[in-house]
Amino acid sequence: MELRNLFPRVVLAGLALVVLTNSAFAQTRPQVTAPGGDVNEVSCSPDDLALVATTPVAETKPAWEAKPKPTIDLAPSIGSSSSGFIKFEPLLMAAIDERLGSRYRWGATGPTRFDCSGFVWSIFQATGINFERASARNLFIRFQPAPAEEQFKFGTLVFFSGLTHVGVVADEHGFYHASRRQGVIYSEFNEYWLKRIDGFRRVPLPMQITD
């Protein structure tokens, strides 16, 4: 008789111990974060910058370094009379150099973080070429197509992936851009990028702009 009365008490005590153990484990177990990129990562070319909402990010040093950049011949071509263009190329290269290694942030135009179109806008602003900040798609629409002989010329804009990404051509071997995962870097025109090219555009220089 005493054993029958004792059995329910033992069962209840065991259940209570299980509940308390699970509760303690839930409070102390570590939070698991999915490997890979930022879950808040979005397109590098926002169509409406007024809707950009920036979430503060902890400042940590990047674990990567910008890839080596190619040597670009900035010497004026023989017989060239476009003195304004001769001055433009070194200025653009200097602006790119200053930004290499900068981190990516959607909608940012600097001075230390950029998205892809913000990087393009920033380097041209630094050379005195002024145009409205816009998404990659709108820049593609705004500027004239680059002639075939200028598509892989330094300073030409190159567009990728359904006009969602834009960079600046270094030469026929590579280009500069703000990568979502690596920041402002130089990338080679490898198979990955070549098959994603949508087209090329040239930003008009001041001497080319007419009233």
Secondary structure, DSSP 8 states (H G I E B T S, - for coil): -HHHHHHHHHHHHHHHHHHHHHHHHHHHS-----SSS-TT---SS-S-GGG-----------S-----------S--TT---HHHHHHHHHHHHHHHHHTT-EE-TT-B-SSEE-HHHHHHHHHHHTT-------HHHHHHHSEE--GGGTTSTT-EEEETTTTEEEEEEETTEEEEEETTTEEEEEE--HHHHTTEEEEEE---GGG---
